[in-house]
Amino acid sequence: MVLKDSELRLISELMKNSRRSDRELGRVLGISQPTVSRMIKKLEKEGVIQEYTMIPDFAKLGFQLMGLTFLKLKKPLKKEETEKVIENGKKAAKSEPFAALMRESGLGFGYDGVMVTLYQNYTEYCKHMDYTRQFGFLEAQDMESFLISLGNKVRFRPLTLSTTANYLSAMREKKE
């Protein structure tokens, strides 16, 4: 799918601040409010826009740690096995909830997947790792984590989508 320039510009503006009205977005983009509204509906329908959200200061919400946990499975999962793992994971999260930002399969560093999670403290992290290891349906051979202290006042770059929006804008300008 190739997006039009106006659609990319709209997405960039929404990533910077999705609370703006369609009228304000139209003013910034130099297009009419009805055109913005139609473009948003189209991008939502096509799944380009998946949700509208904000990114809080997780430390102020009581989270001390963000974990990047890499998983190595004993064997590659087939599509139906992956669907079963996803379903079992959803059931497990209801009985033992934790703050997961993302769980994805992939490749790198000899691992098959990654979880990005938030923890109120190190004890909660250890409890979640023990809980994750107990699931036979996951069949994890190895799990390694990289923990980020969210209470650290000196941070290189906090989680944000604005940098991606700025990148999209810069790439568009470079093409022009």
C-alpha positions as CSV (number, residue, x, y, z in Angstrom):
1,M,0.0,0.0,0.0
2,V,1.4,3.4,-1.0
3,L,0.1,6.4,0.9
4,K,-0.4,9.7,-0.8
5,D,1.7,12.6,0.4
6,S,-1.4,14.3,2.1
7,E,-2.1,11.0,4.0
8,L,1.5,10.8,5.2
9,R,1.4,14.4,6.3
10,L,-1.9,13.7,8.2
11,I,-0.5,10.7,9.9
12,S,2.6,12.6,10.9
13,E,0.4,15.3,12.5
14,L,-1.8,12.8,14.3
15,M,1.3,11.1,15.7
16,K,2.5,14.4,17.1
17,N,-0.9,15.2,18.7
18,S,-4.1,13.1,17.9
19,R,-6.2,15.4,20.1
20,R,-6.4,18.2,17.5
21,S,-9.7,18.7,15.7
22,D,-10.1,17.9,12.0
23,R,-10.5,21.6,11.4
24,E,-7.2,22.4,13.0
25,L,-5.5,19.5,11.2
26,G,-6.9,20.9,7.9
27,R,-5.5,24.3,8.7
28,V,-2.0,22.9,9.4
29,L,-2.1,20.7,6.3
30,G,-3.7,23.3,4.0
31,I,-6.7,21.1,3.2
32,S,-10.4,21.3,4.1
33,Q,-11.9,19.9,7.3
34,P,-14.2,17.5,5.3
35,T,-11.2,16.2,3.4
36,V,-9.3,15.5,6.6
37,S,-12.4,13.7,8.0
38,R,-12.7,11.5,4.9
39,M,-9.0,10.7,4.9
40,I,-9.1,9.7,8.6
41,K,-12.1,7.4,8.0
42,K,-10.3,5.8,5.0
43,L,-7.1,5.3,6.9
44,E,-9.0,3.8,9.9
45,K,-10.9,1.5,7.6
46,E,-7.6,0.4,5.9
47,G,-6.0,-0.3,9.2
48,V,-3.3,2.4,8.8
49,I,-4.7,4.2,11.9
50,Q,-5.1,1.5,14.5
51,E,-5.9,3.5,17.6
52,Y,-5.7,6.9,19.2
53,T,-3.8,7.1,22.4
54,M,-1.5,9.2,24.6
55,I,1.8,8.2,26.2
56,P,2.0,8.9,29.9
57,D,4.9,9.3,32.2
58,F,4.9,5.7,33.3
59,A,7.0,6.5,36.4
60,K,4.3,8.9,37.6
61,L,1.8,6.0,37.2
62,G,3.8,3.9,39.7
63,F,6.0,1.9,37.2
64,Q,9.6,1.7,38.1
65,L,10.8,-0.7,35.4
66,M,10.2,-1.3,31.7
67,G,11.3,-4.8,30.6
68,L,12.4,-5.9,27.1
69,T,12.2,-9.7,27.5
70,F,13.5,-11.9,24.6
71,L,12.2,-15.4,24.2
72,K,13.7,-18.4,22.5
73,L,11.3,-21.2,21.8
74,K,12.2,-24.9,21.8
75,K,10.7,-25.2,18.3
76,P,9.2,-22.8,15.7
77,L,5.4,-22.4,16.0
78,K,3.0,-23.2,13.2
79,K,0.2,-20.7,12.5
80,E,-2.4,-22.7,14.5
81,E,0.1,-23.1,17.4
82,T,0.7,-19.3,17.4
83,E,-3.0,-18.7,17.5
84,K,-3.3,-21.1,20.4
85,V,-0.5,-19.3,22.2
86,I,-2.2,-16.0,21.7
87,E,-5.5,-17.3,23.0
88,N,-3.9,-18.9,26.0
89,G,-1.9,-15.7,26.7
90,K,-5.1,-13.7,26.7
91,K,-6.7,-16.1,29.2
92,A,-3.6,-16.1,31.4
93,A,-3.5,-12.3,31.4
94,K,-7.0,-12.2,32.8
95,S,-6.1,-14.4,35.8
96,E,-2.7,-12.8,36.3
97,P,-2.7,-9.3,34.7
98,F,0.5,-7.4,33.9
99,A,1.2,-4.3,31.9
100,A,2.2,-5.4,28.5
101,L,3.0,-2.8,25.9
102,M,3.8,-5.2,23.1
103,R,4.3,-8.9,22.4
104,E,5.7,-9.9,19.0
105,S,7.5,-12.7,17.2
106,G,10.6,-11.9,15.3
107,L,14.2,-12.8,14.9
108,G,17.4,-11.4,16.4
109,F,20.1,-12.2,18.9
110,G,19.1,-15.8,18.6
111,Y,15.6,-15.2,20.0
112,D,12.2,-15.7,18.5
113,G,10.1,-13.0,20.1
114,V,10.0,-10.1,22.5
115,M,7.7,-8.7,25.2
116,V,7.8,-5.1,26.3
117,T,6.3,-4.8,29.7
118,L,6.0,-2.4,32.6
119,Y,6.5,-3.3,36.3
120,Q,5.9,-1.5,39.5
121,N,9.0,-3.0,41.0
122,Y,11.6,-5.8,40.6
123,T,9.5,-8.2,42.7
124,E,6.7,-7.8,40.2
125,Y,9.1,-8.4,37.3
126,C,10.4,-11.7,38.9
127,K,6.8,-12.8,39.6
128,H,5.9,-12.2,35.9
129,M,9.0,-14.1,34.7
130,D,8.2,-17.1,36.9
131,Y,4.6,-17.0,35.8
132,T,5.6,-16.9,32.1
133,R,8.0,-19.8,32.5
134,Q,5.3,-22.1,33.9
135,F,3.3,-22.2,30.6
136,G,3.9,-25.4,28.7
137,F,2.1,-24.0,25.7
138,L,4.8,-21.3,25.3
139,E,7.7,-23.9,25.5
140,A,10.3,-21.2,26.1
141,Q,13.8,-22.6,25.9
142,D,15.4,-19.3,27.1
143,M,14.3,-15.9,28.3
144,E,16.6,-12.9,28.8
145,S,15.5,-9.4,29.9
146,F,16.9,-5.9,29.6
147,L,15.4,-3.7,32.4
148,I,15.1,0.0,32.0
149,S,14.7,2.2,35.2
150,L,11.8,4.6,34.6
151,G,12.7,6.6,37.7
152,N,16.0,7.7,36.1
153,K,15.7,11.5,35.6
154,V,18.4,11.6,32.9
155,R,17.0,9.8,29.9
156,F,18.4,9.7,26.4
157,R,15.0,9.6,24.6
158,P,11.7,8.6,26.2
159,L,9.1,6.6,24.4
160,T,7.3,8.8,21.9
161,L,5.9,8.7,18.4
162,S,6.9,12.3,17.6
163,T,10.3,11.2,16.5
164,T,8.7,8.9,13.9
165,A,6.4,11.7,12.8
166,N,9.4,14.0,12.4
167,Y,11.2,11.2,10.4
168,L,8.3,10.8,8.0
169,S,8.2,14.6,7.5
170,A,11.9,14.7,6.8
171,M,11.8,11.8,4.4
172,R,8.9,13.5,2.5
173,E,10.8,16.8,2.3
174,K,13.9,14.9,1.1
175,K,11.9,13.5,-1.8
176,E,10.7,16.9,-2.8
